Amino acid sequence: MLLGSTSAAYGTSCATRTAVTRGHDFIFQNKRYQVKANRPSGKPGSPVTLVAKPSNYDWDFLIWILYDRDYAIQEAWLWPVDQYRIMLGSKPRISPSDLRAGTRLLPPSAASNVAPSKPSPQAPTNCL
């Protein structure tokens, strides 16, 4: 939805995929998207400091989402695969500050009012 897709289109694009299918998570406007997300554990003083790297580059864009402990989106960032490979591909450790160098999809100032969306009844729940 951050890209402008509808729930129905998203559900259709990933109907044959599962959360562990290799490569991309969904297709939107003929581009393959991989999604990575983090949330803090909720323990005092436990912010997200490490972000998992993708295990392959079988995607066109990476979306990184930072949730709060209740799964409300705080930030969302977009990375084209070539830019990601050049800037972050060889780094042994990726942090949230590294990913904030991408294109902002959701600014932190607007995120405080964003609640996690519920899947629509017609959209399959096996994606992501």
Secondary structure, DSSP 8 states (H G I E B T S, - for coil): -TTS--HHHHHHHTTT--TT-SS-SEEETTEEEEEEEE---SSTT-----B---S----SEEEEEEE-TTS-EEEEEEEEHHHHHHHTTT-S-B-HHHHTTSEEEE-HHHHTT-------TTS-S---
